[in-house]
Amino acid sequence: EDDHHHHHHHHHGVGGGGGGGGGG
């Protein structure tokens, strides 16, 4: 949820990590 400080691979295409999560 809080992609503001949680740069994880969420379903939010916010950062590069998010993009990777979408591919998975």
HELIX and SHEET records of a PDB file:
HELIX    1   1 GLY A   16  GLY A   23  1                                   8    
END                                                                             
